[in-house]
Amino acid sequence: MADISALGNLNPVSQPLDDERYADAKPFQLPIKGRYTLRARESFPQEAFGSTKNGDLSATIDPVIVGPKHEGFQLRFTRVSAKPYGSDENGKPKVSQMGLYLRACGIKETISSPQQMANTVEATAGRIFEAELDWRAYNKATGKSLKGMKNFPSDGNGGYQSYFIDPDDTDDQGQPKRVLANVEIVRFYPAG
């Protein structure tokens, strides 16, 4: 039997472990791939803004799901950048993640400077927008990644495990590492 006397004066157990409430607890599950309604963060502090390696403005938007299910789930570490990608018929870059985010929030205006872009992103605080969400897992130690919920291993119940096993990396117990999925925005839908 464990001797916990060295831990000092611990608080008493306030709830018995056989309490009925534990039977109702549902296991954690990531939101499945699909279209969701999201709410932009309530404010954009200074640390929400940064710069990409190429020197383009970036912003951490970290929205919260408001429906149709998984309400209250926050998409953490969600960054958009002003780096243009894609090309028009003349070969000029045409869109950026930040521009697509602003469009999804209903903003359609000409923006000509990084400061104006940051001000406009800041004005999206609390706005509702729609986006397609999916899963992505990345192991920084080995560079292995997995994108797309349907590419994750089956959970045996018609769904998917929200992790993959990386045999080239080990955890603290020397076992192959579980690389957990995050939910990411894969497409912004323009506001109607």
C-alpha positions as CSV (number, residue, x, y, z in Angstrom):
1,M,0.0,0.0,0.0
2,A,1.2,3.5,-0.9
3,D,2.4,5.7,2.0
4,I,1.2,9.2,1.2
5,S,2.0,10.7,4.7
6,A,5.0,12.6,3.2
7,L,2.5,14.7,1.1
8,G,1.3,16.6,4.1
9,N,-2.2,17.6,5.1
10,L,-4.3,16.8,1.9
11,N,-7.8,18.0,1.4
12,P,-10.5,15.4,2.2
13,V,-12.2,13.6,-0.7
14,S,-15.3,15.6,-1.4
15,Q,-17.0,13.3,-3.9
16,P,-16.9,9.5,-3.7
17,L,-15.5,7.9,-6.9
18,D,-18.6,5.7,-7.2
19,D,-20.8,8.7,-7.6
20,E,-23.4,8.3,-10.4
21,R,-22.0,11.4,-12.2
22,Y,-19.0,9.5,-13.4
23,A,-21.2,7.0,-15.3
24,D,-22.5,9.9,-17.4
25,A,-19.1,11.3,-18.4
26,K,-18.6,11.0,-22.1
27,P,-15.1,10.4,-23.5
28,F,-13.4,13.4,-25.2
29,Q,-14.0,13.5,-28.9
30,L,-12.8,15.9,-31.5
31,P,-15.3,17.6,-33.8
32,I,-15.6,15.6,-36.9
33,K,-14.8,16.9,-40.4
34,G,-17.5,19.3,-41.6
35,R,-18.9,22.8,-41.9
36,Y,-19.2,24.7,-38.7
37,T,-20.3,28.1,-37.5
38,L,-17.5,29.7,-35.5
39,R,-17.1,32.9,-33.4
40,A,-13.9,34.9,-33.6
41,R,-12.0,35.4,-30.4
42,E,-13.4,38.2,-28.2
43,S,-10.3,40.4,-28.5
44,F,-7.0,40.5,-30.3
45,P,-4.2,41.4,-27.8
46,Q,-0.9,42.5,-29.1
47,E,0.6,39.0,-28.8
48,A,-2.1,37.7,-31.3
49,F,-0.1,39.4,-34.1
50,G,3.2,38.3,-35.5
51,S,5.3,37.9,-38.6
52,T,5.9,34.9,-40.8
53,K,9.4,33.8,-41.8
54,N,8.8,35.7,-45.1
55,G,7.9,38.9,-43.2
56,D,4.1,38.8,-43.8
57,L,1.6,39.7,-41.1
58,S,0.1,36.8,-39.2
59,A,-2.7,36.7,-36.6
60,T,-3.8,34.0,-34.1
61,I,-7.6,33.9,-34.4
62,D,-8.4,30.8,-32.2
63,P,-12.2,30.8,-32.9
64,V,-14.8,28.9,-30.9
65,I,-17.4,26.6,-32.4
66,V,-21.0,27.8,-31.9
67,G,-22.8,25.1,-33.9
68,P,-24.2,23.0,-35.2
69,K,-22.6,20.7,-32.6
70,H,-19.5,20.7,-30.4
71,E,-20.5,24.2,-29.1
72,G,-17.7,25.8,-27.0
73,F,-14.8,23.8,-28.6
74,Q,-11.9,26.2,-29.2
75,L,-9.6,25.7,-32.2
76,R,-6.3,26.5,-30.5
77,F,-3.2,27.6,-32.4
78,T,-5.2,28.8,-35.4
79,R,-3.1,31.3,-37.3
80,V,-3.8,33.1,-40.6
81,S,-1.2,35.0,-42.6
82,A,-1.3,37.8,-45.1
83,K,1.1,35.9,-47.4
84,P,-0.5,35.7,-50.8
85,Y,-0.8,32.4,-52.7
86,G,-2.4,31.1,-55.8
87,S,-2.2,33.1,-59.0
88,D,-4.5,34.8,-61.4
89,E,-4.4,34.6,-65.2
90,N,-1.4,37.0,-65.2
91,G,0.5,35.0,-62.7
92,K,0.0,37.5,-59.8
93,P,-0.8,36.2,-56.3
94,K,-4.4,36.6,-55.6
95,V,-5.5,35.5,-52.1
96,S,-4.2,35.0,-48.5
97,Q,-5.5,33.1,-45.5
98,M,-6.1,36.4,-43.8
99,G,-8.0,37.8,-46.7
100,L,-10.2,34.7,-46.8
101,Y,-10.8,35.0,-43.0
102,L,-11.8,38.6,-43.4
103,R,-14.1,37.8,-46.2
104,A,-15.7,35.0,-44.1
105,C,-16.3,37.6,-41.4
106,G,-18.2,39.8,-44.0
107,I,-15.4,42.3,-44.6
108,K,-15.0,43.4,-48.2
109,E,-12.7,46.4,-48.5
110,T,-9.5,47.4,-50.0
111,I,-6.6,47.1,-47.5
112,S,-3.3,48.6,-48.4
113,S,-1.0,48.3,-45.4
114,P,-0.1,45.7,-42.7
115,Q,-1.3,48.1,-40.0
116,Q,-4.7,48.5,-41.8
117,M,-4.9,44.7,-42.1
118,A,-4.2,44.3,-38.4
119,N,-6.8,46.9,-37.5
120,T,-9.3,45.1,-39.7
121,V,-8.5,41.7,-38.2
122,E,-8.9,43.3,-34.7
123,A,-12.4,44.5,-35.8
124,T,-13.5,40.9,-36.3
125,A,-13.5,40.2,-32.5
126,G,-16.7,38.3,-31.7
127,R,-17.9,38.0,-35.3
128,I,-19.6,34.8,-36.5
129,F,-18.3,33.1,-39.6
130,E,-18.4,29.6,-41.3
131,A,-15.5,27.3,-42.1
132,E,-14.8,23.7,-43.0
133,L,-12.9,21.9,-40.3
134,D,-10.8,18.8,-40.5
135,W,-8.0,17.0,-38.5
136,R,-4.3,17.2,-38.7
137,A,-1.6,15.6,-36.5
138,Y,2.1,16.5,-36.7
139,N,5.1,15.0,-34.9
140,K,7.8,17.7,-34.7
141,A,10.4,15.2,-33.6
142,T,10.1,13.0,-36.7
143,G,8.4,15.3,-39.2
144,K,5.6,12.7,-39.7
145,S,2.1,14.1,-40.2
146,L,-1.4,12.9,-41.0
147,K,-4.0,15.2,-42.6
148,G,-7.7,14.6,-42.9
149,M,-10.0,12.8,-40.4
150,K,-10.7,9.9,-42.8
151,N,-6.9,9.1,-43.0
152,F,-6.7,8.4,-39.3
153,P,-7.0,4.9,-37.9
154,S,-10.5,3.4,-37.4
155,D,-11.8,3.4,-33.8
156,G,-13.7,0.2,-34.5
157,N,-17.1,1.9,-34.0
158,G,-17.5,3.6,-37.4
159,G,-15.4,6.6,-36.4
160,Y,-11.8,7.5,-36.3
161,Q,-9.1,7.6,-33.6
162,S,-7.9,11.2,-33.0
163,Y,-4.3,10.2,-33.0
164,F,-1.8,8.1,-34.9
165,I,1.1,6.0,-33.6
166,D,4.6,7.0,-34.7
167,P,6.9,4.0,-34.3
168,D,9.9,6.2,-35.0
169,D,9.4,8.2,-31.7
170,T,8.8,7.0,-28.2
171,D,7.1,8.4,-25.1
172,D,8.5,8.6,-21.5
173,Q,7.8,4.9,-21.0
174,G,9.7,3.9,-24.2
175,Q,6.4,3.1,-26.1
176,P,5.7,4.2,-29.7
177,K,4.4,7.8,-29.4
178,R,0.7,8.7,-29.9
179,V,0.6,11.9,-32.0
180,L,-2.6,13.7,-31.2
181,A,-4.8,15.4,-33.9
182,N,-5.7,19.1,-33.8
183,V,-8.8,20.5,-35.5
184,E,-7.9,23.0,-38.2
185,I,-9.7,25.3,-40.6
186,V,-9.3,23.9,-44.2
187,R,-11.7,26.3,-45.9
188,F,-13.3,29.6,-45.1
189,Y,-16.8,30.2,-46.5
190,P,-17.5,33.8,-47.7
191,A,-20.2,35.6,-45.8
192,G,-23.5,35.6,-47.7
